[in-house]
Amino acid sequence: MKTVTFLLLFANLGFFAWIYFGAGRASDEPQLMDQQLNPQAIRLLRADQLAALAAERTKQTAERPKPPPKATLAACLELGAFSPGDAARVQQALEPLALGSRLSQRRVEEIASYWVFMPPQRNRQAANQKAAELKKLGVEDFYIVQEDSKFRFAISLGVFKTEEAARSRLAELRKKGVRTARVDLRETSVQKVYFSVREVPDALVSRLNDLRQNFAGSELKDCPPEEKRKGN
């Protein structure tokens, strides 16, 4: 009898433990699963929908604004060489760029071997008349040779270090309507002017190249070492 009583007691204790510890936890599991999976938020996509979603994300990534590229600066560029007359025109053309202390110029004596000129005229009056015709054609950079030589009353239209530069000047004069000018060898010392510009952005390089094209024989290139050192 006592044995039966103890068995019933242990059975009741076991049932109570199952109710208290097991059944309650099991009853919570579906709720926990619901919270973890959130089935209402799950949506199955077709293959074409997945492809469209991937394309949209790629597009959004591509459309993100990229930082502007850093502007490149040329340390020092030199524009030249110009006769004193042309140099005054270049100086005037550079003024709107407001270069300030970044702009400098140097004058040098060079030996020029090629001369663009109009042959000697009969007398001073004829030379002055030819000079007036040149001005009407838009030619400003010239002078009448005055010294007593075989070239007296000739009209000089420029002297150059290279034949290529002289031919370029001659072609420019032809376009303006000057027909009797020609190129010949003549070594002489002439003054040339060079302009140096420091800290030159790409946009300014383009404008300097446009300006250079208005003057035959001029070039835009890196400054010589002595000019670069002046900027340091």
C-alpha positions in Angstrom: 0.0 0.0 0.0 2.8 2.4 0.9 4.5 1.6 -2.4 1.5 2.6 -4.4 1.1 5.8 -2.4 4.8 6.8 -3.1 4.4 6.0 -6.8 1.3 8.2 -7.1 3.1 11.0 -5.3 6.1 10.9 -7.7 3.8 10.8 -10.7 2.0 13.9 -9.5 5.3 15.7 -8.9 6.5 14.8 -12.4 3.3 16.0 -14.0 3.5 19.3 -12.1 7.1 19.8 -13.2 6.2 19.2 -16.8 3.3 21.6 -16.6 5.5 24.3 -15.0 8.7 24.0 -16.9 8.0 22.3 -20.2 4.5 23.2 -21.4 4.9 26.9 -20.7 8.2 27.1 -22.7 6.7 25.0 -25.6 3.7 27.3 -25.7 6.0 30.3 -26.2 8.0 28.8 -29.1 5.4 29.6 -31.8 5.3 33.2 -30.7 9.1 33.4 -30.8 9.2 31.9 -34.2 6.6 34.4 -35.4 8.7 37.3 -34.1 11.9 35.9 -35.7 10.5 35.1 -39.1 7.9 37.8 -39.4 6.1 35.9 -42.2 4.0 38.9 -43.3 7.2 40.8 -44.4 8.5 37.9 -46.5 7.8 38.3 -50.2 9.1 35.8 -52.8 10.4 37.5 -56.0 10.4 36.1 -59.5 13.7 36.0 -61.5 12.8 39.0 -63.6 11.9 41.0 -60.4 15.3 40.1 -58.9 17.1 41.3 -62.1 15.1 44.6 -62.1 16.0 45.1 -58.4 19.7 44.5 -59.1 19.6 46.9 -62.1 18.0 49.6 -60.0 20.6 49.3 -57.3 23.4 49.5 -59.9 21.8 52.6 -61.4 21.6 54.3 -58.0 25.3 53.5 -57.4 26.3 54.9 -60.8 24.2 58.1 -60.3 26.0 59.0 -57.1 27.7 62.3 -57.7 31.5 61.9 -58.1 33.8 64.5 -56.6 35.1 67.0 -59.2 38.6 66.2 -60.5 41.4 68.3 -59.0 42.6 71.1 -61.4 46.1 70.6 -62.6 48.5 73.5 -62.6 51.5 74.1 -64.9 54.3 75.5 -62.8 55.5 78.0 -65.3 54.8 78.6 -69.0 56.5 81.0 -71.4 54.9 82.7 -74.3 57.1 84.2 -77.0 59.1 85.4 -78.7 57.6 88.8 -79.7 58.9 91.9 -81.3 58.5 95.0 -79.1 55.6 96.1 -81.2 53.8 92.7 -80.9 54.7 92.6 -77.2 52.6 95.7 -76.5 49.6 94.0 -78.2 50.2 90.8 -76.2 50.4 92.7 -72.9 47.1 94.4 -73.7 45.5 91.0 -74.6 46.7 89.5 -71.2 45.3 92.3 -69.1 41.7 90.9 -68.8 43.1 87.7 -67.4 44.2 89.6 -64.2 47.3 87.6 -63.8 48.9 90.1 -61.4 52.3 89.0 -59.9 52.0 85.6 -61.8 52.9 87.4 -65.0 56.4 88.7 -65.9 58.4 89.4 -69.0 62.0 89.4 -70.1 63.7 91.1 -73.0 66.7 89.5 -74.8 68.9 90.3 -77.7 68.8 87.5 -80.3 70.7 87.0 -83.5 68.0 86.6 -86.3 69.0 85.1 -89.6 65.8 85.4 -91.6 64.3 88.6 -92.6 60.8 89.3 -94.0 60.7 92.6 -95.9 59.4 94.6 -98.8 62.1 95.6 -101.3 63.5 99.2 -101.1 61.2 101.9 -102.4 62.3 104.7 -104.8 62.5 107.3 -102.1 61.1 108.3 -98.6 57.8 109.4 -100.0 57.2 106.1 -101.8 58.2 104.2 -98.6 55.8 106.3 -96.5 53.0 105.6 -99.1 53.7 101.9 -98.9 53.6 102.1 -95.1 50.2 103.7 -95.2 48.9 100.9 -97.4 50.2 98.3 -94.9 48.2 100.0 -92.1 45.1 99.9 -94.2 45.6 96.1 -94.5 45.9 95.8 -90.8 49.7 95.4 -90.6 51.1 97.4 -87.7 54.4 95.8 -86.9 56.9 97.1 -89.4 59.5 99.9 -89.9 61.2 101.7 -92.8 64.9 101.0 -93.1 66.7 104.4 -92.8 70.4 103.5 -92.8 72.3 104.4 -95.9 72.7 100.9 -97.5 71.4 98.9 -100.4 68.3 98.3 -98.3 67.5 101.9 -97.6 63.7 102.6 -97.7 63.0 98.9 -97.6 60.2 98.0 -95.2 61.1 95.5 -92.6 58.2 93.2 -91.5 60.1 91.0 -89.0 63.3 89.1 -88.4 63.3 85.5 -87.2 65.7 82.9 -85.9 64.3 80.1 -88.1 63.2 80.0 -91.7 60.0 78.3 -90.6 59.0 81.2 -88.4 59.8 83.7 -91.2 57.7 81.7 -93.7 54.8 81.6 -91.2 55.0 85.4 -90.9 55.0 85.7 -94.7 51.9 83.5 -95.0 50.2 85.7 -92.4 51.0 88.8 -94.5 49.8 87.1 -97.7 46.4 86.5 -96.0 46.1 90.2 -95.2 46.8 91.1 -98.9 50.5 92.0 -98.8 51.9 90.7 -102.1 55.5 92.0 -102.5 57.0 90.9 -99.2 59.6 88.1 -99.3 62.1 86.2 -97.1 65.8 86.5 -97.2 68.9 85.7 -95.1 70.1 88.6 -93.0 71.9 88.1 -89.7 71.1 91.0 -87.3 70.6 91.5 -83.6 67.0 92.1 -82.6 65.2 92.5 -79.3 62.7 89.9 -78.4 60.1 89.8 -75.6 59.0 86.7 -73.7 56.1 86.5 -71.2 56.2 84.1 -68.3 53.0 82.9 -66.5 53.2 80.9 -63.2 50.6 78.5 -61.7 48.7 78.1 -65.0 45.4 76.0 -64.8 44.2 74.1 -67.9 41.6 76.7 -68.8 44.3 79.4 -68.9 46.6 77.2 -71.1 43.8 77.0 -73.6 43.4 80.8 -73.7 47.2 81.3 -74.0 47.3 78.9 -77.0 44.4 80.9 -78.6 46.4 84.1 -78.1 49.6 82.5 -79.5 47.9 81.7 -82.8 47.5 85.4 -83.5 51.2 85.9 -83.7 53.3 84.0 -86.3 56.3 82.2 -85.0 55.3 82.4 -81.3 55.4 79.4 -79.0 54.0 78.4 -75.6 56.4 76.1 -73.7 57.9 75.5 -70.3 59.8 78.4 -68.8 63.6 78.1 -68.9 65.2 77.1 -65.6 66.2 80.6 -64.5 62.6 81.8 -64.9 61.3 78.8 -62.9 63.6 79.6 -60.0 62.3 83.2 -59.8 58.9 81.8 -58.8 60.3 79.7 -55.9 
